[in-house]
Amino acid sequence: MKIGFIGLGIMGKPMSKNLIKAGYNLVVFDINKSAVDEVVKAGAEEGTSAKDVASKTDVIITMLPNSPQVKQVVFGENGVAEGIKKGSVLIDMSSIAPLVSREVAEKLAGKGVDMIDAPVSGGEPKAIDGTLSIMVGGKKETFEKYKDLLLKMGSSAVLCGSIGAGNVTKLANQVIVALNIAAMSEAFVLGTKAGVSPELIYNAIKGGLAGSTVLDAKAPMVLDRNFKPGFKIDLHIKDLTNAVETGAGVGAPLFLTNQVLEILRNLHLDGEGQSDHSAIIKFYEKLAKVEVTK
């Protein structure tokens, strides 16, 4: 199976490398030439455009920042739609608005092309070691056909419903992650202000009901003052904005999500947009006039 892979950013680059390691032949494209060169060095073929990638492959994976980029790459000049063949499939692994997934799928269906949306969770570390959680929307038969391919990039792949359901699930995931980090930040600042070591608080609670994968991933980063992005604040702003807009569209109240979104936007204005989302704690530290460390 020859795979097209478009989008070689923080997530897409290690995901594409894992497919190469699994023995797949890849044709790759990205506007960042150095990222393309790195993946080509790992064994991929370079595509000259999204159109070129689509014309040379039967399965095209996209891993892009947001809805506008997906629409541009698929339907823009020299886009996927200009080169894709009838009977091919597009697997969009970007985290985008569910309605956009449905719009893209509907247009591609007119060309005889199937699509599944398959956003991921786990950040850069899990993208590197191939243990991402993959949330899928689309036809069951299409999912079953490409499940093994998805599992070369993740440890789980779950069909959540029809097209767009993967991105609805991803939005739910991002809500829970953001609120977890905010709760951890409040708790650690409380401990620091009250004179109790946040490291000891973490060690004491991580095995109990308050423990979580989010806490285990983000608490050590905060305590080490390491805010190198595994998942950038600006990207989480994008996801929560999509969640709030989707919530408004379906009538779902998202009170806490809106509050954390405002915190993230404030951090963006403070120049933290490219920091890891664990930097949410800096918002609380600024207000409390403390720094949470070991």
C-alpha positions as CSV (number, residue, x, y, z in Angstrom):
1,M,0.0,0.0,0.0
2,K,1.4,3.4,-1.0
3,I,0.5,6.1,1.4
4,G,0.4,9.9,0.9
5,F,1.1,12.0,4.0
6,I,0.6,15.7,4.0
7,G,1.5,17.8,7.0
8,L,4.8,17.1,8.8
9,G,4.6,19.2,11.9
10,I,5.1,18.3,15.5
11,M,2.7,15.4,15.2
12,G,2.8,14.5,11.5
13,K,6.5,14.0,11.3
14,P,6.9,11.3,13.9
15,M,3.6,9.7,12.7
16,S,4.9,9.4,9.1
17,K,8.2,8.0,10.4
18,N,6.3,5.3,12.2
19,L,4.5,4.3,9.0
20,I,7.9,4.1,7.3
21,K,9.3,1.9,10.1
22,A,6.2,-0.4,9.7
23,G,7.1,-1.0,6.0
24,Y,4.8,1.4,4.2
25,N,5.9,3.3,1.1
26,L,5.2,7.0,1.7
27,V,5.0,10.1,-0.6
28,V,5.1,13.2,1.6
29,F,4.5,16.9,1.3
30,D,4.7,19.9,3.6
31,I,5.4,23.6,3.1
32,N,8.3,23.2,5.5
33,K,11.1,21.8,3.3
34,S,13.3,20.9,6.2
35,A,10.6,18.6,7.6
36,V,10.1,17.0,4.2
37,D,13.9,16.4,3.9
38,E,14.0,14.8,7.3
39,V,11.2,12.3,6.4
40,V,12.7,11.6,3.0
41,K,16.0,10.8,4.7
42,A,14.0,8.3,6.7
43,G,12.8,6.6,3.5
44,A,9.9,8.5,2.1
45,E,9.5,9.9,-1.5
46,E,9.1,13.6,-1.8
47,G,5.9,15.0,-3.4
48,T,5.9,18.3,-5.1
49,S,2.4,19.3,-4.0
50,A,-0.7,17.9,-2.4
51,K,-2.0,17.2,-5.9
52,D,1.2,15.3,-6.7
53,V,0.9,13.2,-3.5
54,A,-2.7,12.3,-4.2
55,S,-2.0,11.3,-7.8
56,K,0.7,8.9,-6.7
57,T,-1.1,7.2,-3.9
58,D,-4.4,5.4,-3.0
59,V,-4.6,6.5,0.6
60,I,-3.9,10.1,1.6
61,I,-3.4,11.1,5.2
62,T,-3.6,14.7,6.2
63,M,-2.3,16.1,9.5
64,L,-2.9,19.9,9.5
65,P,-3.4,22.7,12.0
66,N,-7.1,23.5,11.5
67,S,-10.2,23.5,9.3
68,P,-9.1,26.3,6.9
69,Q,-5.8,24.4,6.2
70,V,-7.6,21.2,5.5
71,K,-10.0,22.8,3.1
72,Q,-7.1,24.6,1.3
73,V,-5.0,21.5,1.0
74,V,-7.9,19.4,-0.2
75,F,-9.7,21.8,-2.5
76,G,-7.2,24.6,-3.1
77,E,-4.9,25.1,-6.1
78,N,-2.8,22.0,-6.6
79,G,-4.8,20.4,-3.9
80,V,-5.7,16.8,-3.1
81,A,-9.0,16.9,-5.1
82,E,-7.1,17.8,-8.3
83,G,-5.0,14.6,-8.2
84,I,-7.0,12.1,-6.2
85,K,-8.3,9.0,-8.0
86,K,-11.8,7.5,-7.8
87,G,-11.8,4.7,-5.2
88,S,-9.1,6.4,-3.1
89,V,-9.6,7.3,0.6
90,L,-8.7,10.4,2.5
91,I,-7.9,9.9,6.2
92,D,-7.9,13.3,7.8
93,M,-6.1,13.1,11.2
94,S,-6.2,16.8,11.8
95,S,-8.3,18.2,14.7
96,I,-10.9,20.3,13.1
97,A,-14.5,21.4,13.3
98,P,-16.9,18.4,12.9
99,L,-19.0,20.2,10.4
100,V,-16.0,20.8,8.2
101,S,-15.2,17.1,8.2
102,R,-18.7,16.4,7.0
103,E,-18.5,19.1,4.3
104,V,-15.2,17.8,2.9
105,A,-16.4,14.2,3.0
106,E,-19.6,15.2,1.1
107,K,-17.6,17.0,-1.7
108,L,-15.1,14.1,-2.0
109,A,-18.0,11.6,-2.2
110,G,-19.0,13.3,-5.4
111,K,-15.6,12.3,-6.8
112,G,-16.0,8.7,-5.7
113,V,-13.6,9.2,-2.9
114,D,-14.3,8.0,0.7
115,M,-13.1,9.8,3.8
116,I,-12.7,9.1,7.5
117,D,-11.9,11.7,10.2
118,A,-9.3,10.3,12.6
119,P,-8.0,12.9,15.0
120,V,-5.5,11.8,17.7
121,S,-4.7,12.4,21.3
122,G,-1.4,12.0,23.1
123,G,0.8,14.8,22.0
124,E,4.3,14.6,20.6
125,P,5.6,11.9,23.0
126,K,2.9,9.4,22.0
127,A,3.3,10.4,18.3
128,I,6.9,9.5,18.5
129,D,6.5,6.1,20.2
130,G,3.4,5.2,18.2
131,T,0.9,5.0,21.1
132,L,-1.6,7.7,20.1
133,S,-5.3,7.3,20.9
134,I,-7.2,7.6,17.6
135,M,-10.8,8.7,17.4
136,V,-12.5,7.8,14.1
137,G,-15.7,8.9,12.3
138,G,-16.8,7.3,9.0
139,K,-18.2,4.1,7.5
140,K,-17.5,1.0,9.5
141,E,-16.2,-0.9,6.5
142,T,-13.7,1.9,5.7
143,F,-12.6,2.0,9.3
144,E,-12.1,-1.8,9.4
145,K,-10.1,-1.7,6.1
146,Y,-7.6,0.9,7.4
147,K,-7.6,0.1,11.1
148,D,-4.3,-1.8,10.9
149,L,-2.7,1.2,9.2
150,L,-4.0,3.5,12.0
151,L,-2.6,1.2,14.6
152,K,0.9,1.7,13.2
153,M,0.6,5.2,14.6
154,G,-1.5,4.6,17.7
155,S,-2.2,2.0,20.5
156,S,-5.9,2.3,20.0
157,A,-8.3,3.3,17.2
158,V,-12.0,3.5,18.1
159,L,-14.9,4.1,15.6
160,C,-17.1,6.7,17.3
161,G,-19.8,7.1,14.7
162,S,-20.3,8.5,11.2
163,I,-18.1,11.2,9.6
164,G,-17.4,14.0,12.0
165,A,-17.8,11.8,15.1
166,G,-14.0,11.5,15.4
167,N,-13.7,15.2,15.7
168,V,-16.6,15.5,18.2
169,T,-14.8,13.0,20.3
170,K,-11.5,14.9,20.0
171,L,-13.2,18.1,21.2
172,A,-14.6,16.2,24.2
173,N,-11.0,14.9,24.8
174,Q,-9.6,18.4,24.6
175,V,-12.1,19.8,27.0
176,I,-11.2,17.2,29.6
177,V,-7.5,17.7,29.1
178,A,-7.7,21.5,29.4
179,L,-9.8,21.4,32.5
180,N,-7.5,18.8,34.1
181,I,-4.5,21.1,33.6
182,A,-6.3,24.1,34.9
183,A,-7.4,22.1,38.0
184,M,-3.8,20.9,38.6
185,S,-2.6,24.5,38.2
186,E,-5.1,25.8,40.8
187,A,-4.2,23.0,43.2
188,F,-0.4,23.4,42.9
189,V,-0.6,27.2,43.4
190,L,-2.8,26.6,46.4
191,G,-0.2,24.2,47.8
192,T,2.6,26.6,47.1
193,K,0.9,29.6,48.7
194,A,0.0,27.4,51.8
195,G,3.6,26.3,52.2
196,V,3.3,22.7,51.0
197,S,5.6,21.3,48.4
198,P,3.7,20.8,45.1
199,E,6.0,17.9,44.3
200,L,4.9,16.1,47.5
201,I,1.3,16.9,46.7
202,Y,1.7,15.3,43.3
203,N,3.3,12.2,44.8
204,A,0.6,11.9,47.4
205,I,-2.4,12.2,45.1
206,K,-1.3,10.6,41.9
207,G,-2.3,7.1,43.0
208,G,-5.7,8.2,44.2
209,L,-8.9,9.4,42.6
210,A,-7.3,12.7,41.5
211,G,-4.6,10.9,39.6
212,S,-4.8,10.9,35.8
213,T,-2.8,10.5,32.6
214,V,-2.9,14.3,32.2
215,L,-1.5,14.8,35.8
216,D,1.3,12.3,35.2
217,A,2.2,13.9,31.9
218,K,2.0,17.6,32.9
219,A,3.0,17.8,36.6
220,P,6.6,16.7,36.0
221,M,6.9,19.3,33.3
222,V,5.6,22.1,35.5
223,L,7.8,21.1,38.4
224,D,10.9,21.1,36.1
225,R,9.7,24.4,34.6
226,N,9.8,22.7,31.2
227,F,7.3,24.3,28.9
228,K,8.7,23.0,25.6
229,P,5.6,22.3,23.5
230,G,4.2,18.8,23.2
231,F,0.9,20.5,22.5
232,K,1.0,24.3,22.0
233,I,-1.3,26.7,23.8
234,D,-2.3,28.2,20.4
235,L,-3.4,24.8,19.2
236,H,-5.5,24.2,22.4
237,I,-7.1,27.6,21.8
238,K,-8.1,26.4,18.4
239,D,-9.6,23.2,19.7
240,L,-11.5,24.8,22.5
241,T,-12.8,27.5,20.1
242,N,-14.1,24.7,17.9
243,A,-15.6,23.0,21.0
244,V,-17.4,26.2,22.1
245,E,-18.7,26.8,18.6
246,T,-19.9,23.2,18.3
247,G,-21.5,23.5,21.7
248,A,-23.4,26.6,20.7
249,G,-24.5,24.8,17.6
250,V,-26.0,21.8,19.4
251,G,-27.1,23.5,22.6
252,A,-24.5,22.1,25.0
253,P,-23.4,24.3,28.0
254,L,-19.7,24.6,28.3
255,F,-19.2,27.0,31.2
256,L,-15.8,25.7,32.4
257,T,-14.5,25.3,28.9
258,N,-15.2,28.9,28.2
259,Q,-13.3,30.0,31.3
260,V,-10.2,27.9,30.4
261,L,-10.4,29.2,26.8
262,E,-10.2,32.8,28.2
263,I,-7.2,31.7,30.3
264,L,-5.5,30.3,27.2
265,R,-6.2,33.5,25.3
266,N,-4.7,35.6,28.1
267,L,-1.6,33.5,28.0
268,H,-1.4,34.0,24.2
269,L,-1.4,37.7,24.7
270,D,1.4,37.3,27.3
271,G,3.5,35.6,24.6
272,E,3.0,32.0,25.7
273,G,1.1,30.8,22.6
274,Q,4.0,28.5,21.5
275,S,4.5,27.1,25.0
276,D,3.1,23.8,26.1
277,H,-0.4,23.9,27.4
278,S,1.0,23.0,30.9
279,A,1.9,26.7,30.9
280,I,-1.7,27.3,32.0
281,I,-0.1,27.3,35.5
282,K,1.6,30.6,34.6
283,F,-1.7,32.4,34.5
284,Y,-2.4,31.3,38.2
285,E,1.2,32.0,39.2
286,K,1.0,35.6,37.9
287,L,-2.1,36.3,39.9
288,A,-0.8,34.6,43.0
289,K,2.8,36.0,42.7
290,V,4.4,32.6,43.2
291,E,6.3,30.1,41.0
292,V,5.6,26.4,41.3
293,T,8.8,24.3,41.3
294,K,10.2,21.2,43.0
